[in-house]
Structure formats: C-alpha cells, structure tokens
Amino acid sequence: MTAAADDGTQDRQVFALLDSYLKQLHRGQVPDTAALLARHPELAGLVDCLNVLERMAPPRSSAGEPHAAGGPSLPVDLGRYELLEEIGRGGMGVVYKARQKDLDRVVAVKMILASHLASEEQVRRFLAEARSAGQLHHPHITRIHEAGQMAGQPYFAMEYVAGCSLAARLCQGKVPVETGVRWLAAVARAVAHLHARGWVHRDLKPSNILLDGSGEPYVTDFGLMKILGADGQRTSTGVIVGTPGYMAPEQAVGRNEEVGPRSDVYGLGAILYEVLTGRPPFAAANPLETLVQVVEGEPTRPRRVEPGVPRELELICLRCLEKAPGQRYASAAALADDLERFLRGEVVEARPQGLGQQVRRWARREPALVSRLGALAVCAVVIQLNYQLSGNIGRALHLEVMGVLAAWTLSAVIWQRLLGKPRWGQAVRLAWAAADVTCLTGLLWLSEGLGTPLPVGYPVLVAGSGLWFRVRLVWWTTALAEVGYGLLVLDELGRRGGLANPHYHVIFAVALAVLGLVMAYQVKRVRALSRWYEQRPLP
C-alpha cells in the first residue's frame, strides 16, 4: 500500500516537471534543461522527445526572436504565406500575422497549437471552425479567405484586423458610454446574423471582439460555435464550454441542450457590463467560484460600481444578465434595437424590476447575509413564541437572549459591508466566522442550552463555512466551534459539579471534528478541480 502510494506520488511529480517544461516551451522560453537533468537524470529520454516534437511545431515567437527549442525564427515561409509575428493564442489555436505572397496582402493565419500532438477531435473542431466562419458574411464579422493543410499543418487564413481587441482597449482606460454602446449594437447585429444562419457563438467576450483603426468592431473566434437544433455531436450534455466570467448560467452548469441565441444575449450583456463598469459581472478568485457566482449570484448593479452609468443602460444590461433565458431579450437583434433606441434618445424597452424581483436579486447578491438573517429571524420568532407561551422564563433572561440575537444580526450586516472591500476579504471571512461562533456560544450560555438541540448550530456553521471554498476557513470555524463547545461543557461542569452523560459530549466533539475534516477535504478537492479547469485547454 505504501509502495503504491509512493509510486503514485513519484508519477505526479514527474508529470508536473514535464508539464512545466512543456509550458515553458509553449511560452517561447528556453528551459534550463541542464539543471533539470542534473536533478532528474531519469527524465533525459522524455525531455529529448519533447524537444524533438517542439522543433516539429511551427514557430511561436514574435518577429526576429529565436524559437524556444532551437527551431527557425520568424518571419518564416509556410507555403503561400510568410508568417510575420504571433498576434494571439488560445487553448487550441495560435494566430499569426502573415503576408499572402501571391496576392501580396496581409492576413491572419490560424493554426492548431502544437498540431503534432493534436487529436483527431481537435483537428475536426479546428476545421469545423473554418467551415462555420466561412459561411458568414457580415461587415462586423471577420471573413475567412481559405482553409487547408500545408506540410500536414491544418490552417485557415482570415481577414486581418489592424488594431486591438476590446479587452486590450478596456485595459487602456474607460470607454466613452456612447462609443461603447455603438460598438455593442454593431456586435449584437453581427451575432444576430449568426443566429439567423443557425449558429450560436457561445464564447462572446471582450478578447473575441476586435477593433480596427477606425474603431469598427468585428466578432471573431468561432471555435465553440454550436449548430442550432443539432443532435449534440458537437458538444455533449454536461460539458462546460466557454469563459466563466461571460458564459450564461445554462452553459455554466453544462446544460448544453438549453444553449441558444439567448445564451449569446447573456454574453453580450456581460460585455456591455464590462464596458460600462470596467470589470466583468462576475470575477472571483478562481474559475470555479466564478461559475458558482454565475449560477447562483447576482452582479452588482452597474450604477453602484460606476454612478455615471445611465439608468436606461443599466436596465438593458441587467435584462441581458437574467438567470432565466426567457427573461432576457428574445434575440440579439432585439438587444441591438434597444441599444440603438438609447443612442437616439428614445425610450428603451427594458423596464425596472418589481419589488419581488428586486428582493430575489438582493438575496442572490448577498447569500451569506441573507442566510444568516433568515436563520436569526426564525430563531427570534421561536424564542419570542416560547417566551409568550411559557410562564417560567424571566423577562431579564429573555431580553438578554434577544439582545444577543440583535447583536448577531448587526454583526452580520457589518461583516457583509466589509466583505465588499477586496483587500480585506480573507480577514473578514475569518472574523465573521469567529463572530458567528461567539454569538452562538453566548446564546447557548445564556439559555443553558447545552442539554437542548441548540448545539446543532455548531455543525451548521462548520458546514456553512465550506460554501466559501476556503480550506483554512473550514478549519478555523471547526476549531472555534470545538473551543466554544468545550467552554460550555466546562461551564456546565462547574455549575453542576458533574455531567449527566459525559460520553454524549465526547461523541459530539468528535463528530464536529470529523465534519470539519470532511468539509475541508471536499473544499480541497473542489479547489483542485478549479485549478485544473483554469489550466485546461478549451474544448
């Protein structure tokens, strides 16, 4: 058993070393092969194999820089094209600025990243992207000139847009509102063109919107497009495709049979949100937490992030970002119509939400606060009813208990406010957990509730701490709960001189520790999955 475990650990270490080596090659860096082999001479054969395969791949460095593994440098000839410089890459493809020699024009050439290692499925997807985009003809969609293979390397040549991506433009500073709205209206018209021909983009985001020198936007990168009404061969149910911060909730949970034009409307709304506020609607510390926010949370209202955002644009943006597809705009064309109404100074179709919908949005936006307020409200009602119906509870004790509940409520509101300050995030979570355990312990001490079902609040707090996806927070909450419960047991022992069923308390303490262990383990697994998701190539 131990030997098998050691072998598994050694295999993981070897894989991690080779993976790091390959990533350096892909980034155009020169790994320190001598240092690696000095520490791990057994990897010599595998490293040589990686170097040979890398030399077989097309060059990836910018113009004039040597290839990482000693291959040719750019510019370089590739059949009818001269590759000039790398201008972008994604999970599967790399894009070069190139000159088409026979027509003497500048184009963009896209190839499969590390094509010598590409699977048949990756090649199929790559060529399907070329065929899909080649059928589209719209002034705001990049045109495909041709597709084929050269020296066994699948490629397609497309229109070169001299400028930058919308993502790069947003990094430069705030975009004027009317300019951003004009861009989004044009992009929405282009997406409506996709939908009219039976396609859904599924990966709309600022980096897939190009801006030319005159400020005209172009939709690009069609690698994840889906045929409407297809039988599901392109993407299986349960497979998550897209970019977490911009994908619709139905995409985030892998319900690909539900993905349609309104999913792209959501993506357009996410882009509009970033244009208006300078940040995407959801952007957590890691992809998994972002996906959870997409599915369960609500974005902060744009006008709270950027007070200068016009009210009409906030309404348009929030309608695009509705969780239920049926509550979004019916089509990208309908969204474009509303954006153009705004530009003309006309009344937009997006209307303010009703009170019930506002409450639901608030509850999804601040689930930690809402869950605590709900639980405390139930406790307050039960305690008040018990006081009214029971004649043996003193008024002073009742007021003390209600005072603890009031302090707990105020504490939750304060911590939620402080949680909105990113630099205090981790400290606030730890302090909030400590405040919860302290308030619960104080409540049990006042009511002498050790012999009642009330201590179940401790495991509830431990389980709830796992929803933050922080292993340290789970252990912190568990340790505080053990200390709080232990103090209550000692107090009971001091007041009564003994414990009626001491083994009950031991069992409870052990069960609390086991629960903490299980929750921490599950959170660790989830975070490992999130890291894998972040590093994996796009499907």
Backbone torsions as a table, in degrees:
resi	resn	phi	psi	omega
1	MET	NA	-45.3	-179.9
2	THR	-67.4	-40.9	179.6
3	ALA	-62.9	-41.6	178.8
4	ALA	-63.5	-41.2	179.1
5	ALA	-64.0	-41.2	179.2
6	ASP	-63.1	-40.4	179.1
7	ASP	-62.3	-42.1	179.6
8	GLY	-62.9	-41.4	178.8
9	THR	-64.3	-42.3	-179.6
10	GLN	-64.2	-41.1	178.5
11	ASP	-61.5	-41.5	179.4
12	ARG	-64.6	-38.7	179.1
13	GLN	-65.4	-42.0	178.4
14	VAL	-62.6	-45.6	179.1
15	PHE	-60.2	-43.1	-178.9
16	ALA	-62.9	-40.3	179.6
17	LEU	-64.8	-45.9	-179.4
18	LEU	-68.1	-36.1	178.3
19	ASP	-64.3	-42.4	177.6
20	SER	-63.7	-40.7	179.4
21	TYR	-61.9	-45.3	-178.5
22	LEU	-66.3	-38.6	178.8
23	LYS	-63.5	-37.0	177.1
24	GLN	-63.8	-40.7	177.1
25	LEU	-61.2	-43.5	-178.6
26	HIS	-65.9	-30.6	179.1
27	ARG	-81.6	0.2	-180.0
28	GLY	82.6	14.7	179.6
29	GLN	-91.7	164.9	177.5
30	VAL	-108.1	102.5	-178.3
31	PRO	-65.5	152.9	177.5
32	ASP	-84.0	83.8	-175.3
33	THR	-64.1	-40.5	-177.8
34	ALA	-61.4	-43.8	-179.5
35	ALA	-65.8	-39.7	179.7
36	LEU	-63.4	-46.6	-177.7
37	LEU	-71.9	-25.0	176.1
38	ALA	-65.2	-37.0	178.2
39	ARG	-83.5	-31.9	-176.2
40	HIS	-134.9	73.4	-177.7
41	PRO	-62.0	-22.4	-179.2
42	GLU	-67.5	-12.3	-178.8
43	LEU	-92.0	4.3	-173.3
44	ALA	-56.8	-46.5	-178.8
45	GLY	-62.8	-42.2	-179.3
46	LEU	-68.4	-40.3	178.9
47	VAL	-64.4	-41.7	177.2
48	ASP	-60.3	-39.7	179.2
49	CYS	-63.0	-44.6	178.6
50	LEU	-62.2	-40.5	-179.5
51	ASN	-65.0	-41.0	178.6
52	VAL	-63.2	-46.1	179.3
53	LEU	-62.6	-38.5	-178.5
54	GLU	-67.3	-36.0	178.9
55	ARG	-68.1	-22.9	178.5
56	MET	-77.4	-18.1	-176.8
57	ALA	-79.3	157.9	174.9
58	PRO	-63.6	152.8	180.0
59	PRO	-64.8	150.2	-177.3
60	ARG	-123.9	-3.9	-176.5
61	SER	-78.9	164.7	177.0
62	SER	-74.9	170.1	-171.4
63	ALA	-53.3	127.5	174.5
64	GLY	86.3	-11.5	-178.0
65	GLU	-91.2	142.1	-178.2
66	PRO	-68.2	149.7	175.1
67	HIS	-66.2	147.5	-173.4
68	ALA	-59.6	-38.7	-173.6
69	ALA	-102.7	21.8	175.7
70	GLY	89.6	10.1	178.8
71	GLY	-79.5	-169.1	-177.2
72	PRO	-68.2	164.2	179.1
73	SER	-109.4	160.3	177.1
74	LEU	-84.8	147.0	1.2
75	PRO	-73.7	156.9	-179.1
76	VAL	-147.1	146.6	179.4
77	ASP	-80.5	140.7	173.4
78	LEU	-140.5	84.6	-178.0
79	GLY	65.2	-122.2	-178.9
80	ARG	-77.9	-4.2	-173.3
81	TYR	-119.5	147.4	171.9
82	GLU	-112.9	111.5	-179.0
83	LEU	-74.6	125.6	-174.0
84	LEU	-101.0	-47.2	179.7
85	GLU	-163.1	153.8	175.8
86	GLU	-78.8	134.2	-179.0
87	ILE	-120.4	-4.0	177.7
88	GLY	174.8	159.2	176.0
89	ARG	-155.3	154.9	178.2
90	GLY	-131.7	-156.9	-177.4
91	GLY	-67.6	-30.5	-175.3
92	MET	-120.7	-28.7	-172.4
93	GLY	-120.6	158.1	173.8
94	VAL	-126.8	140.3	-174.8
95	VAL	-117.9	132.7	178.5
96	TYR	-116.6	144.9	163.0
97	LYS	-77.4	132.2	-174.4
98	ALA	-143.6	162.1	174.0
99	ARG	-110.8	123.9	174.8
100	GLN	-81.8	110.9	-167.0
101	LYS	-68.4	-39.4	-175.6
102	ASP	-69.4	-31.3	179.0
103	LEU	-105.0	-2.5	179.7
104	ASP	49.1	55.9	178.0
105	ARG	-135.3	154.7	179.1
106	VAL	-88.4	131.0	179.5
107	VAL	-134.1	174.0	171.3
108	ALA	-110.1	130.1	-179.6
109	VAL	-113.8	123.6	178.9
110	LYS	-107.5	135.8	179.2
111	MET	-131.5	163.9	175.6
112	ILE	-74.4	131.5	177.5
113	LEU	-67.9	126.3	-178.2
114	ALA	53.4	56.1	-173.8
115	SER	-60.9	-26.4	180.0
116	HIS	-67.2	-17.1	177.2
117	LEU	-107.5	1.7	-175.1
118	ALA	-72.0	142.1	177.3
119	SER	-82.7	167.3	177.3
120	GLU	-60.4	-35.9	179.8
121	GLU	-65.2	-40.4	178.6
122	GLN	-65.5	-41.1	177.1
123	VAL	-63.8	-40.9	179.1
124	ARG	-61.2	-44.7	179.7
125	ARG	-63.9	-41.0	-178.4
126	PHE	-61.9	-48.0	-179.9
127	LEU	-69.3	-32.3	176.4
128	ALA	-64.3	-36.2	176.7
129	GLU	-61.2	-43.6	-179.9
130	ALA	-63.4	-43.5	179.6
131	ARG	-64.4	-41.3	-179.0
132	SER	-62.5	-50.9	-177.2
133	ALA	-68.1	-29.3	-179.7
134	GLY	-66.9	-19.1	179.9
135	GLN	-87.3	-4.3	-174.0
136	LEU	-101.7	132.1	178.9
137	HIS	-135.3	102.2	-177.8
138	HIS	-150.3	143.5	-177.2
139	PRO	-63.2	-15.2	179.9
140	HIS	-117.3	27.5	174.0
141	ILE	-128.0	131.1	179.7
142	THR	-62.6	134.3	-175.7
143	ARG	-89.8	144.6	175.0
144	ILE	-94.6	128.0	178.9
145	HIS	-87.8	-47.8	179.7
146	GLU	-163.1	165.6	177.5
147	ALA	-142.0	152.5	179.1
148	GLY	174.1	-157.0	178.3
149	GLN	-135.3	142.0	174.5
150	MET	-132.7	123.4	-178.8
151	ALA	53.7	39.0	179.1
152	GLY	77.0	5.9	-177.6
153	GLN	-102.5	108.8	176.2
154	PRO	-64.5	141.0	-179.5
155	TYR	-154.1	163.6	161.7
156	PHE	-145.4	145.2	-178.6
157	ALA	-102.9	135.8	-177.5
158	MET	-138.2	171.5	179.8
159	GLU	-57.7	132.9	177.3
160	TYR	-92.2	123.4	179.4
161	VAL	-101.9	109.5	-179.4
162	ALA	-80.4	107.7	-178.6
163	GLY	168.4	-133.8	179.9
164	CYS	-147.9	170.1	176.5
165	SER	-81.2	161.5	175.9
166	LEU	-62.1	-34.3	178.4
167	ALA	-60.7	-44.6	179.1
168	ALA	-65.4	-38.1	179.0
169	ARG	-65.1	-39.2	179.1
170	LEU	-66.4	-30.1	177.5
171	CYS	-68.9	-21.5	-178.5
172	GLN	-80.1	-17.1	-179.9
173	GLY	143.9	-179.0	-175.9
174	LYS	-64.8	138.9	177.5
175	VAL	-95.7	133.2	175.3
176	PRO	-53.9	138.5	-173.2
177	VAL	-55.7	-50.6	-176.4
178	GLU	-64.6	-35.7	177.1
179	THR	-63.8	-47.6	179.2
180	GLY	-61.3	-40.5	179.5
181	VAL	-66.4	-39.2	177.6
182	ARG	-62.7	-42.5	176.3
183	TRP	-59.5	-47.0	-176.3
184	LEU	-66.6	-35.2	177.8
185	ALA	-63.6	-42.6	179.1
186	ALA	-66.1	-42.0	178.7
187	VAL	-63.9	-41.0	179.0
188	ALA	-62.1	-38.6	175.9
189	ARG	-62.9	-41.2	178.5
190	ALA	-64.4	-41.3	178.6
191	VAL	-66.5	-36.9	175.9
192	ALA	-61.6	-34.4	176.0
193	HIS	-63.5	-41.6	175.0
194	LEU	-57.4	-49.6	-175.8
195	HIS	-63.5	-37.8	-179.5
196	ALA	-64.0	-23.3	178.7
197	ARG	-102.0	14.2	171.9
198	GLY	85.3	25.2	-179.4
199	TRP	-122.8	150.6	170.5
200	VAL	-122.6	131.3	-174.8
201	HIS	-69.8	-51.3	176.0
202	ARG	73.6	-2.8	178.6
203	ASP	-142.2	45.2	177.7
204	LEU	-74.4	126.5	179.2
205	LYS	-163.1	164.5	-176.4
206	PRO	-56.7	-34.9	-178.8
207	SER	-71.1	-14.8	177.6
208	ASN	-100.4	12.2	172.8
209	ILE	-114.8	118.9	-179.6
210	LEU	-101.1	145.3	178.2
211	LEU	-118.3	124.5	179.4
212	ASP	-82.9	-175.6	-175.3
213	GLY	-62.6	-26.0	179.5
214	SER	-94.9	5.6	176.6
215	GLY	85.6	18.0	177.2
216	GLU	-89.5	133.4	-177.2
217	PRO	-88.4	150.5	177.8
218	TYR	-135.9	135.5	175.3
219	VAL	-85.8	136.3	-179.5
220	THR	-142.1	-178.9	177.3
221	ASP	61.6	88.8	-176.3
222	PHE	-108.1	23.7	-175.6
223	GLY	-66.0	-20.6	-178.4
224	LEU	-109.5	14.7	-177.0
225	MET	-62.8	148.2	-178.5
226	LYS	-123.2	138.6	175.7
227	ILE	-80.9	126.0	177.6
228	LEU	-65.4	131.4	177.8
229	GLY	80.5	5.0	178.9
230	ALA	-69.3	166.6	-174.6
231	ASP	-85.0	8.1	175.3
232	GLY	93.3	7.2	-178.8
233	GLN	-69.6	-27.8	-178.8
234	ARG	-69.1	-41.7	-178.2
235	THR	-144.9	125.8	-179.4
236	SER	-77.0	152.7	174.6
237	THR	-61.2	137.0	179.6
238	GLY	97.1	-13.6	177.6
239	VAL	-87.7	125.5	-179.0
240	ILE	-89.7	120.7	178.3
241	VAL	-124.8	144.1	-179.5
242	GLY	122.9	-171.4	179.8
243	THR	-111.8	122.8	-169.2
244	PRO	-47.8	-46.6	-173.9
245	GLY	-71.0	-11.0	-174.5
246	TYR	-124.5	-4.5	-177.2
247	MET	-84.4	150.8	179.3
248	ALA	-72.2	156.3	-179.3
249	PRO	-54.9	-37.5	-180.0
250	GLU	-66.3	-29.9	173.2
251	GLN	-72.4	-39.9	-175.1
252	ALA	-63.6	-26.9	179.6
253	VAL	-101.9	6.2	174.7
254	GLY	77.9	18.9	178.0
255	ARG	-86.9	69.4	-172.0
256	ASN	-68.1	-20.3	175.7
257	GLU	-67.9	-19.0	179.6
258	GLU	-94.5	-6.0	-177.6
259	VAL	-74.5	126.6	-178.6
260	GLY	-152.8	-163.2	-178.7
261	PRO	-54.0	-34.3	-178.7
262	ARG	-71.6	-18.7	173.2
263	SER	-68.8	-38.7	174.8
264	ASP	-68.5	-31.9	175.2
265	VAL	-61.0	-40.3	176.1
266	TYR	-60.2	-46.2	179.6
267	GLY	-60.2	-39.6	176.6
268	LEU	-64.2	-38.1	176.6
269	GLY	-64.3	-37.4	177.9
270	ALA	-66.0	-38.5	176.6
271	ILE	-65.9	-44.3	178.3
272	LEU	-59.2	-40.6	178.6
273	TYR	-59.0	-44.2	-178.2
274	GLU	-69.9	-35.7	177.1
275	VAL	-62.7	-38.7	-177.0
276	LEU	-78.2	-34.3	-171.5
277	THR	-112.8	-16.0	-177.4
278	GLY	86.7	4.0	178.7
279	ARG	-148.4	153.8	178.3
280	PRO	-69.9	162.2	-178.5
281	PRO	-64.2	-31.0	178.9
282	PHE	-135.3	126.2	178.8
283	ALA	-154.6	86.3	-179.5
284	ALA	-88.3	-175.0	-175.4
285	ALA	-68.0	-25.5	-179.9
286	ASN	-147.4	164.8	-174.9
287	PRO	-58.6	-37.9	-176.9
288	LEU	-65.9	-43.9	177.9
289	GLU	-64.0	-34.1	176.3
290	THR	-64.5	-42.9	178.4
291	LEU	-61.9	-40.9	178.1
292	VAL	-61.1	-42.3	178.3
293	GLN	-63.9	-40.7	179.2
294	VAL	-60.1	-41.5	-176.0
295	VAL	-78.2	-40.6	-169.4
296	GLU	-111.6	-25.8	-171.6
297	GLY	-93.7	-179.1	176.5
298	GLU	-129.0	138.7	177.7
299	PRO	-70.0	150.2	172.7
300	THR	-63.3	136.7	-179.9
301	ARG	-55.7	133.1	-176.8
302	PRO	-53.1	-36.5	-177.3
303	ARG	-71.1	-19.7	174.1
304	ARG	-77.3	-31.6	177.3
305	VAL	-78.9	-43.8	-178.0
306	GLU	-133.6	95.7	-173.8
307	PRO	-57.1	-21.8	-178.0
308	GLY	-80.1	-2.4	-179.7
309	VAL	-66.8	129.0	177.9
310	PRO	-60.8	142.7	-178.4
311	ARG	-57.5	-39.5	-178.2
312	GLU	-63.4	-39.3	179.2
313	LEU	-69.0	-34.8	175.5
314	GLU	-61.2	-43.2	179.1
315	LEU	-62.9	-43.1	178.9
316	ILE	-62.0	-46.5	-177.5
317	CYS	-62.1	-47.9	-177.7
318	LEU	-67.5	-30.3	176.4
319	ARG	-67.4	-38.0	176.2
320	CYS	-63.0	-33.1	-172.9
321	LEU	-93.8	16.5	176.5
322	GLU	-61.4	144.3	179.0
323	LYS	-65.3	-44.8	-178.1
324	ALA	-82.3	124.8	-179.8
325	PRO	-55.1	-34.6	-177.9
326	GLY	-66.5	-16.8	-180.0
327	GLN	-94.1	-3.9	177.0
328	ARG	-86.3	178.6	172.6
329	TYR	-58.8	144.2	-177.1
330	ALA	-67.5	-23.1	-177.5
331	SER	-158.2	164.0	174.9
332	ALA	-65.6	-30.9	177.7
333	ALA	-65.5	-39.2	178.2
334	ALA	-64.6	-37.9	175.8
335	LEU	-64.1	-44.4	179.1
336	ALA	-60.7	-39.6	178.5
337	ASP	-59.7	-43.9	-178.0
338	ASP	-68.1	-39.5	177.3
339	LEU	-62.9	-38.8	179.1
340	GLU	-71.1	-31.9	174.0
341	ARG	-61.5	-42.3	178.7
342	PHE	-60.7	-44.6	-178.7
343	LEU	-62.8	-31.3	179.5
344	ARG	-86.7	-2.0	-179.6
345	GLY	78.5	20.5	-179.7
346	GLU	-94.1	169.2	178.4
347	VAL	-72.6	130.7	179.9
348	VAL	-86.6	160.5	-178.6
349	GLU	-78.1	-29.1	-178.9
350	ALA	-62.0	128.4	-176.3
351	ARG	-113.0	155.7	176.0
352	PRO	-61.2	152.8	-179.1
353	GLN	-78.5	154.1	173.6
354	GLY	-75.9	170.5	-177.3
355	LEU	-60.1	-44.3	-179.3
356	GLY	-60.8	-42.0	179.6
357	GLN	-68.1	-36.1	177.7
358	GLN	-64.3	-40.8	178.7
359	VAL	-63.9	-42.4	179.0
360	ARG	-62.9	-41.6	178.3
361	ARG	-62.8	-42.6	179.5
362	TRP	-62.9	-41.4	-179.7
363	ALA	-63.5	-38.7	178.8
364	ARG	-74.5	-28.1	-178.6
365	ARG	-73.8	-33.3	-177.5
366	GLU	-130.7	65.4	-175.2
367	PRO	-63.8	-34.2	-179.3
368	ALA	-63.3	-45.3	179.5
369	LEU	-67.9	-44.9	-177.0
370	VAL	-62.5	-42.3	-179.4
371	SER	-63.5	-39.5	179.0
372	ARG	-69.7	-43.6	179.5
373	LEU	-62.9	-38.2	177.8
374	GLY	-64.0	-46.0	179.8
375	ALA	-64.1	-41.9	-179.5
376	LEU	-67.7	-34.8	177.7
377	ALA	-64.8	-42.2	177.8
378	VAL	-62.7	-44.6	178.1
379	CYS	-59.3	-44.2	-178.8
380	ALA	-61.7	-42.1	179.5
381	VAL	-64.2	-44.9	-179.3
382	VAL	-63.2	-44.7	-179.3
383	ILE	-64.1	-40.6	179.8
384	GLN	-65.3	-43.1	177.9
385	LEU	-63.6	-41.7	179.3
386	ASN	-62.8	-37.9	178.4
387	TYR	-67.0	-40.6	-178.3
388	GLN	-69.8	-37.6	-174.7
389	LEU	-88.3	-20.6	-179.0
390	SER	-103.9	136.1	-177.4
391	GLY	-96.5	1.6	-174.8
392	ASN	-108.7	19.8	177.8
393	ILE	-108.1	122.5	-178.6
394	GLY	-68.8	148.9	-178.8
395	ARG	-63.9	-40.3	-178.7
396	ALA	-62.2	-43.7	179.1
397	LEU	-63.9	-42.0	-179.6
398	HIS	-61.1	-43.1	179.7
399	LEU	-65.9	-36.6	178.0
400	GLU	-64.3	-43.0	179.8
401	VAL	-64.8	-44.9	179.1
402	MET	-65.5	-31.9	176.5
403	GLY	-64.7	-39.7	176.8
404	VAL	-62.9	-42.4	178.0
405	LEU	-62.3	-40.8	178.8
406	ALA	-64.8	-42.5	178.3
407	ALA	-64.1	-39.0	178.7
408	TRP	-62.5	-42.2	179.3
409	THR	-63.5	-46.8	179.1
410	LEU	-61.9	-40.2	178.4
411	SER	-59.8	-43.5	-179.3
412	ALA	-62.3	-40.8	-179.9
413	VAL	-64.5	-42.3	-179.6
414	ILE	-64.6	-45.2	-178.5
415	TRP	-64.5	-37.3	178.5
416	GLN	-63.3	-40.7	177.4
417	ARG	-62.1	-44.9	-179.2
418	LEU	-67.6	-27.3	-179.7
419	LEU	-65.1	-21.8	179.0
420	GLY	-72.1	-7.9	178.2
421	LYS	-96.6	105.1	-172.1
422	PRO	-52.5	-38.3	-175.3
423	ARG	-70.4	-14.8	179.8
424	TRP	-104.1	4.1	-170.3
425	GLY	-50.0	-56.9	-175.9
426	GLN	-65.0	-44.4	-179.9
427	ALA	-62.5	-39.1	-179.6
428	VAL	-65.7	-40.7	178.8
429	ARG	-62.1	-43.5	179.1
430	LEU	-64.4	-43.3	179.9
431	ALA	-66.6	-37.7	179.3
432	TRP	-64.2	-42.4	177.5
433	ALA	-61.9	-42.0	178.8
434	ALA	-64.1	-40.1	179.0
435	ALA	-64.6	-41.1	178.9
436	ASP	-61.1	-48.5	-178.9
437	VAL	-65.0	-39.3	179.0
438	THR	-62.9	-46.2	-179.9
439	CYS	-63.9	-42.1	178.9
440	LEU	-64.4	-42.1	178.9
441	THR	-63.4	-43.1	177.5
442	GLY	-62.1	-39.7	179.2
443	LEU	-63.9	-43.8	179.1
444	LEU	-67.3	-36.4	-179.3
445	TRP	-67.3	-43.1	179.7
446	LEU	-64.4	-42.5	-174.9
447	SER	-90.2	1.9	-176.9
448	GLU	48.2	50.5	-173.4
449	GLY	-94.1	18.3	-178.6
450	LEU	-64.5	-30.4	-179.9
451	GLY	-91.9	10.2	-179.4
452	THR	-110.7	175.6	177.1
453	PRO	-70.9	-4.7	-174.2
454	LEU	-59.5	-32.4	178.7
455	PRO	-60.4	-9.2	175.8
456	VAL	-61.0	-15.8	176.6
457	GLY	-61.1	-30.3	179.2
458	TYR	-62.5	-54.6	177.7
459	PRO	-62.2	-30.0	176.7
460	VAL	-63.2	-42.3	178.4
461	LEU	-65.1	-40.0	178.7
462	VAL	-63.8	-46.1	179.5
463	ALA	-63.0	-41.0	-179.8
464	GLY	-64.9	-30.7	-179.6
465	SER	-64.4	-25.1	178.8
466	GLY	-67.1	-20.1	-179.2
467	LEU	-70.0	-13.6	177.2
468	TRP	-83.7	-10.3	-179.4
469	PHE	59.7	41.4	177.0
470	ARG	-127.9	114.5	-178.4
471	VAL	-61.3	-43.9	-178.8
472	ARG	-60.1	-38.0	-179.5
473	LEU	-67.0	-37.7	177.7
474	VAL	-62.7	-47.6	179.8
475	TRP	-64.3	-39.8	179.0
476	TRP	-60.7	-47.6	-179.9
477	THR	-64.7	-40.7	179.0
478	THR	-62.6	-45.1	-179.8
479	ALA	-63.1	-42.9	178.7
480	LEU	-64.3	-40.1	179.1
481	ALA	-63.7	-40.6	177.6
482	GLU	-62.7	-42.8	179.9
483	VAL	-65.7	-45.7	179.6
484	GLY	-59.6	-46.3	179.7
485	TYR	-65.3	-38.8	178.8
486	GLY	-62.8	-39.6	177.5
487	LEU	-63.4	-38.5	177.7
488	LEU	-65.3	-39.5	178.3
489	VAL	-64.4	-43.3	178.5
490	LEU	-63.9	-39.2	178.1
491	ASP	-64.3	-41.9	177.9
492	GLU	-62.8	-40.6	179.3
493	LEU	-64.4	-39.5	-179.6
494	GLY	-70.0	-37.2	-177.0
495	ARG	-76.6	-35.6	-174.4
496	ARG	-105.4	-10.2	179.9
497	GLY	76.7	7.6	179.8
498	GLY	173.5	170.6	179.3
499	LEU	-119.1	134.8	-177.3
500	ALA	-65.6	-47.5	-178.3
501	ASN	-131.1	76.6	-174.3
502	PRO	-60.3	-29.9	-178.2
503	HIS	-66.9	-25.6	177.0
504	TYR	-61.1	-42.9	-178.1
505	HIS	-68.4	-36.8	177.2
506	VAL	-63.7	-45.3	179.6
507	ILE	-60.9	-42.8	-179.0
508	PHE	-63.1	-44.7	-178.8
509	ALA	-63.7	-42.0	178.7
510	VAL	-65.7	-42.5	179.3
511	ALA	-62.4	-37.1	178.5
512	LEU	-64.0	-42.5	179.0
513	ALA	-65.7	-40.7	179.2
514	VAL	-64.0	-41.6	177.8
515	LEU	-60.4	-43.8	177.5
516	GLY	-60.6	-41.5	178.9
517	LEU	-61.9	-45.9	-179.4
518	VAL	-63.5	-45.5	-179.5
519	MET	-63.4	-42.7	179.5
520	ALA	-63.4	-40.3	179.4
521	TYR	-64.6	-42.7	179.7
522	GLN	-65.1	-41.8	178.4
523	VAL	-63.4	-39.8	178.6
524	LYS	-62.3	-41.6	178.3
525	ARG	-64.0	-42.3	-179.6
526	VAL	-63.8	-41.3	179.7
527	ARG	-67.4	-35.4	175.7
528	ALA	-63.9	-41.8	176.2
529	LEU	-61.3	-39.2	179.7
530	SER	-64.7	-41.1	179.0
531	ARG	-64.4	-39.4	177.2
532	TRP	-63.2	-42.8	-179.3
533	TYR	-61.6	-39.0	-177.4
534	GLU	-67.3	-33.5	-173.7
535	GLN	-95.3	-12.0	-173.8
536	ARG	-72.5	152.1	172.3
537	PRO	-71.3	150.4	179.5
538	LEU	-64.3	146.9	-179.6
539	PRO	-71.3	NA	NA
